[in-house]
């Protein structure tokens, strides 16, 4: 039996989908993939975030949990350069390119006409 939009059953279904979305998003914070996982499109997720500020905040929290969980696997050098980049970024390397024109000493003349008497 189909769920009628706006009914209690509809709200329960959406709440369950949001929960499944957040569970997936915490492991893989890519909106498109998480939306596919619950068989919805990204426009639906965007609409839900606009309509439900708690849901939007839970998405941010899930993203932060993902980062916290995986930051342990990253080198200290990377963390410092990315997180505190203004203090620890590598100096920029500049490349200089110089264009030197090449001139030829030899000028080749061609004469395609058949001049008589030459």
C-alpha positions, 0 to 999 in steps of 0.5 A: 500500500503506497504511503500518502504524502503528509501522513504520519506514515509518510513522516515516519518513512522520511525520518527512517530515510534520513537516519539511513542517509546519515548512517551512510554519510558518516562513513562516506560523506558524499551527498550523491552517493548517500542519496543513491543509497536511500534511493533518492536524488540530491535535490531531495536531500537539499530540500530536506536540509532546507526544511529541517535544520536539525537534519542539516546540522546532523549532516555537518556532524556526520562529516566531522565524525568522518574526518575525526575517524580518518584523520588518524590515518594521515601523516602529521605533515599533511595535517599541519599543511592542510589544517594549519596551512597558513603556518605550515604550508610549503613555500611556493615554487615558481617556474620561470620560462624565458623565450629566446627567439631563434634567428636564421643567418641564411635567407633562402630565395626561390625563383619559380619563374623561368626567366630567359637570358639568365 
